[in-house]
Amino acid sequence: MATLPIRPPKLNPSILKGGFWKQIGMIVIATTISLLFTILAAQFLENRHRAKDRRLSAMMVMSNIEIFSRNLEEISAYMAPADSMATWLLSKPIEELELLPEAELDAQMSRATDLLFLTYDKSAENIFSNNIETWKNMGNVQFIDRVGQCFSAMNMTEERWNHWVTEVEGTMREIKDHPENYEGSTVPVKSIRSEKVRHTLKGIHYWRAWLSYMAATMRYHNLHNMEAIGIEEQEVMEYTNAREKGAENMNEAPNFSDFYSDPISPDNLSTFRELDKRLEELKVLIESPEN
């Protein structure tokens, strides 16, 4: 029995046309969604990267403030022998100190005025200052103000301390360079008799206390910095300890003695023998009786 052929149904052109535009529309929507997703993802990653950079910058800033405080404490502790020696020298009559040998009294005066200059790395301060607009845009006004006050106090402390150390060194050098302007038989006696030097010795204890006070003050303000930015003190301390430990583990600094050698002996300058010969000829010529 023969089967009748099945004819495919006729497609309505309007249906084909509608399906085509529907498919185009879906492609456009999918492309738009994909593009938006890509843009949002990129923006999210960029914001996350910026937030990470800001956090690292804040850690460096607060770590540098902590390191500065530690430097102040280290200098204060270093001055303990100078403080004790200055107290002892001032407690003795000058007439008795004059009985000491010159070298011994000079060593004691040097110990009493053994001071260190204060320096600190300002790279974090520069990074913070160069990115100040970024911090403002994020609304961290309180953090900006507090950190700015800390940096201002650090610069003031460095300037005042180094100015005083420079004055002390200048006074001691002036007595050594122009002993004739001062009373006393030897330079150390002239120094201990100088009212300016005695005033310096009296001030050593005050300056030690001031350094410790400024260290505590910097830490007090730094705690508020941490609170403003939302970072725990322990994290800052661990970060600072890691930085200092990394610096300690660096290779030993070059030593000048490793590069210095004895000067070359003139007898070994064989390349200059012609010049030596020429000088000898000139010397003979000048010393000749005919001349």
Secondary structure, 3 states (H helix, E strand, C coil): CCCCCCCCCCCCHHHHHHHHHHHHHHHHHHHHHHHHHHHHHHHHHHHHHHHHHHHHHHHHHHHHHHHHHHHHHHHHHHCHHHHHHHHHHHHCCHHHHCCCCHHHHHHHHHHHCCCCCCCCCCHHHHHHHHCHHHHHHCCCHHHHHHHHHHHHHHHHHHHHHHHHHHHHHHHHHHHHHCHHHCCCCCHHHHHHHCHHHHHHHHHHHHHHHHHHHHHHHHHHHHHHHHHHHCCCHHHHHHHHHHHHHHHHCCCCCCCHHHCCCCCCCHHHCHHHHHHHHHHHHHHHHHHCCCC
